[in-house]
Amino acid sequence: LRNLDDASVKSLNGVRVAAYLFHLVPNVENFRTVLRCIKLWSKVRGVYSNVLGFLGGINMAILAARVCQLYPNASPSTLLQKFFTVWDMWKWPMPVLLAPIDDEGLGLK
């Protein structure tokens, strides 16, 4: 990312995040299937929009990725059911972590 202007770096962020999510989930195909179903479900119900205060694509992708991590051997249909169960029971505002926080001397906790 060196020698790139800000616009170019920002345009690559989506690709980098997607690649990182694929790296973190145990089964990429199951993840993609579940994410497509969740996006379709939310669009049909009119609740797919960051602008309107609902979850958007990356938010849903992170939540779907976490469910895929929790149930690595589950089928897409089971993952879809678990998606709604897990996030219904989640102790909000507890953060959703896909990987441990890497401090790197920045004082993060």
C-alpha positions as protocol buffer text, in pm:
chain_id: "A"
residue {
  index: 1
  type: LEU
  ca { x: 0 y: 0 z: 0 }
}
residue {
  index: 2
  type: ARG
  ca { x: 301 y: 223 z: -12 }
}
residue {
  index: 3
  type: ASN
  ca { x: 307 y: 500 z: -268 }
}
residue {
  index: 4
  type: LEU
  ca { x: -71 y: 489 z: -316 }
}
residue {
  index: 5
  type: ASP
  ca { x: -296 y: 789 z: -276 }
}
residue {
  index: 6
  type: ASP
  ca { x: -575 y: 785 z: -14 }
}
residue {
  index: 7
  type: ALA
  ca { x: -849 y: 711 z: -269 }
}
residue {
  index: 8
  type: SER
  ca { x: -663 y: 406 z: -397 }
}
residue {
  index: 9
  type: VAL
  ca { x: -601 y: 273 z: -46 }
}
residue {
  index: 10
  type: LYS
  ca { x: -968 y: 317 z: 44 }
}
residue {
  index: 11
  type: SER
  ca { x: -1078 y: 142 z: -273 }
}
residue {
  index: 12
  type: LEU
  ca { x: -870 y: -162 z: -175 }
}
residue {
  index: 13
  type: ASN
  ca { x: -1010 y: -186 z: 179 }
}
residue {
  index: 14
  type: GLY
  ca { x: -1314 y: -392 z: 77 }
}
residue {
  index: 15
  type: VAL
  ca { x: -1099 y: -645 z: -108 }
}
residue {
  index: 16
  type: ARG
  ca { x: -856 y: -671 z: 184 }
}
residue {
  index: 17
  type: VAL
  ca { x: -1135 y: -719 z: 440 }
}
residue {
  index: 18
  type: ALA
  ca { x: -1304 y: -985 z: 226 }
}
residue {
  index: 19
  type: ALA
  ca { x: -977 y: -1175 z: 186 }
}
residue {
  index: 20
  type: TYR
  ca { x: -918 y: -1155 z: 561 }
}
residue {
  index: 21
  type: LEU
  ca { x: -1269 y: -1286 z: 636 }
}
residue {
  index: 22
  type: PHE
  ca { x: -1217 y: -1577 z: 396 }
}
residue {
  index: 23
  type: HIS
  ca { x: -893 y: -1654 z: 580 }
}
residue {
  index: 24
  type: LEU
  ca { x: -1074 y: -1660 z: 917 }
}
residue {
  index: 25
  type: VAL
  ca { x: -1369 y: -1888 z: 830 }
}
residue {
  index: 26
  type: PRO
  ca { x: -1327 y: -2266 z: 822 }
}
residue {
  index: 27
  type: ASN
  ca { x: -1540 y: -2319 z: 508 }
}
residue {
  index: 28
  type: VAL
  ca { x: -1556 y: -2033 z: 258 }
}
residue {
  index: 29
  type: GLU
  ca { x: -1837 y: -2184 z: 51 }
}
residue {
  index: 30
  type: ASN
  ca { x: -2063 y: -2228 z: 355 }
}
residue {
  index: 31
  type: PHE
  ca { x: -1981 y: -1873 z: 462 }
}
residue {
  index: 32
  type: ARG
  ca { x: -2072 y: -1734 z: 119 }
}
residue {
  index: 33
  type: THR
  ca { x: -2397 y: -1930 z: 109 }
}
residue {
  index: 34
  type: VAL
  ca { x: -2505 y: -1819 z: 455 }
}
residue {
  index: 35
  type: LEU
  ca { x: -2412 y: -1456 z: 385 }
}
residue {
  index: 36
  type: ARG
  ca { x: -2614 y: -1455 z: 61 }
}
residue {
  index: 37
  type: CYS
  ca { x: -2918 y: -1591 z: 247 }
}
residue {
  index: 38
  type: ILE
  ca { x: -2886 y: -1334 z: 525 }
}
residue {
  index: 39
  type: LYS
  ca { x: -2852 y: -1048 z: 276 }
}
residue {
  index: 40
  type: LEU
  ca { x: -3154 y: -1169 z: 81 }
}
residue {
  index: 41
  type: TRP
  ca { x: -3357 y: -1208 z: 401 }
}
residue {
  index: 42
  type: SER
  ca { x: -3271 y: -856 z: 516 }
}
residue {
  index: 43
  type: LYS
  ca { x: -3330 y: -693 z: 175 }
}
residue {
  index: 44
  type: VAL
  ca { x: -3673 y: -856 z: 143 }
}
residue {
  index: 45
  type: ARG
  ca { x: -3766 y: -718 z: 487 }
}
residue {
  index: 46
  type: GLY
  ca { x: -3621 y: -374 z: 417 }
}
residue {
  index: 47
  type: VAL
  ca { x: -3363 y: -391 z: 695 }
}
residue {
  index: 48
  type: TYR
  ca { x: -3046 y: -393 z: 484 }
}
residue {
  index: 49
  type: SER
  ca { x: -2898 y: -46 z: 502 }
}
residue {
  index: 50
  type: ASN
  ca { x: -2622 y: 121 z: 699 }
}
residue {
  index: 51
  type: VAL
  ca { x: -2766 y: 458 z: 600 }
}
residue {
  index: 52
  type: LEU
  ca { x: -3098 y: 382 z: 770 }
}
residue {
  index: 53
  type: GLY
  ca { x: -2935 y: 246 z: 1086 }
}
residue {
  index: 54
  type: PHE
  ca { x: -2958 y: -123 z: 1001 }
}
residue {
  index: 55
  type: LEU
  ca { x: -2676 y: -366 z: 941 }
}
residue {
  index: 56
  type: GLY
  ca { x: -2497 y: -341 z: 608 }
}
residue {
  index: 57
  type: GLY
  ca { x: -2290 y: -589 z: 410 }
}
residue {
  index: 58
  type: ILE
  ca { x: -1969 y: -585 z: 612 }
}
residue {
  index: 59
  type: ASN
  ca { x: -2160 y: -597 z: 941 }
}
residue {
  index: 60
  type: MET
  ca { x: -2353 y: -903 z: 829 }
}
residue {
  index: 61
  type: ALA
  ca { x: -2036 y: -1060 z: 693 }
}
residue {
  index: 62
  type: ILE
  ca { x: -1860 y: -1026 z: 1028 }
}
residue {
  index: 63
  type: LEU
  ca { x: -2157 y: -1175 z: 1217 }
}
residue {
  index: 64
  type: ALA
  ca { x: -2187 y: -1461 z: 966 }
}
residue {
  index: 65
  type: ALA
  ca { x: -1813 y: -1526 z: 986 }
}
residue {
  index: 66
  type: ARG
  ca { x: -1831 y: -1554 z: 1364 }
}
residue {
  index: 67
  type: VAL
  ca { x: -2113 y: -1808 z: 1344 }
}
residue {
  index: 68
  type: CYS
  ca { x: -1911 y: -2007 z: 1089 }
}
residue {
  index: 69
  type: GLN
  ca { x: -1620 y: -2007 z: 1336 }
}
residue {
  index: 70
  type: LEU
  ca { x: -1843 y: -2123 z: 1621 }
}
residue {
  index: 71
  type: TYR
  ca { x: -1990 y: -2410 z: 1415 }
}
residue {
  index: 72
  type: PRO
  ca { x: -1712 y: -2512 z: 1173 }
}
residue {
  index: 73
  type: ASN
  ca { x: -1871 y: -2842 z: 1064 }
}
residue {
  index: 74
  type: ALA
  ca { x: -2229 y: -2720 z: 1027 }
}
residue {
  index: 75
  type: SER
  ca { x: -2419 y: -2714 z: 701 }
}
residue {
  index: 76
  type: PRO
  ca { x: -2532 y: -2380 z: 557 }
}
residue {
  index: 77
  type: SER
  ca { x: -2892 y: -2441 z: 670 }
}
residue {
  index: 78
  type: THR
  ca { x: -2775 y: -2506 z: 1027 }
}
residue {
  index: 79
  type: LEU
  ca { x: -2546 y: -2203 z: 1015 }
}
residue {
  index: 80
  type: LEU
  ca { x: -2837 y: -1988 z: 905 }
}
residue {
  index: 81
  type: GLN
  ca { x: -3049 y: -2105 z: 1198 }
}
residue {
  index: 82
  type: LYS
  ca { x: -2755 y: -2057 z: 1437 }
}
residue {
  index: 83
  type: PHE
  ca { x: -2698 y: -1706 z: 1299 }
}
residue {
  index: 84
  type: PHE
  ca { x: -3033 y: -1589 z: 1430 }
}
residue {
  index: 85
  type: THR
  ca { x: -3006 y: -1786 z: 1755 }
}
residue {
  index: 86
  type: VAL
  ca { x: -2656 y: -1665 z: 1842 }
}
residue {
  index: 87
  type: TRP
  ca { x: -2723 y: -1299 z: 1772 }
}
residue {
  index: 88
  type: ASP
  ca { x: -3059 y: -1306 z: 1946 }
}
residue {
  index: 89
  type: MET
  ca { x: -2892 y: -1437 z: 2263 }
}
residue {
  index: 90
  type: TRP
  ca { x: -2572 y: -1228 z: 2236 }
}
residue {
  index: 91
  type: LYS
  ca { x: -2489 y: -1016 z: 2540 }
}
residue {
  index: 92
  type: TRP
  ca { x: -2479 y: -680 z: 2364 }
}
residue {
  index: 93
  type: PRO
  ca { x: -2273 y: -456 z: 2371 }
}
residue {
  index: 94
  type: MET
  ca { x: -2008 y: -729 z: 2411 }
}
residue {
  index: 95
  type: PRO
  ca { x: -1781 y: -702 z: 2105 }
}
residue {
  index: 96
  type: VAL
  ca { x: -1778 y: -966 z: 1833 }
}
residue {
  index: 97
  type: LEU
  ca { x: -1420 y: -1082 z: 1779 }
}
residue {
  index: 98
  type: LEU
  ca { x: -1312 y: -1292 z: 1483 }
}
residue {
  index: 99
  type: ALA
  ca { x: -948 y: -1300 z: 1593 }
}
residue {
  index: 100
  type: PRO
  ca { x: -759 y: -1198 z: 1905 }
}
residue {
  index: 101
  type: ILE
  ca { x: -676 y: -830 z: 1934 }
}
residue {
  index: 102
  type: ASP
  ca { x: -313 y: -774 z: 1840 }
}
residue {
  index: 103
  type: ASP
  ca { x: -184 y: -492 z: 2061 }
}
residue {
  index: 104
  type: GLU
  ca { x: 147 y: -432 z: 1879 }
}
residue {
  index: 105
  type: GLY
  ca { x: 246 y: -191 z: 2155 }
}
residue {
  index: 106
  type: LEU
  ca { x: -44 y: 47 z: 2093 }
}
residue {
  index: 107
  type: GLY
  ca { x: -200 y: 3 z: 2437 }
}
residue {
  index: 108
  type: LEU
  ca { x: -520 y: -161 z: 2310 }
}
residue {
  index: 109
  type: LYS
  ca { x: -725 y: -367 z: 2552 }
}
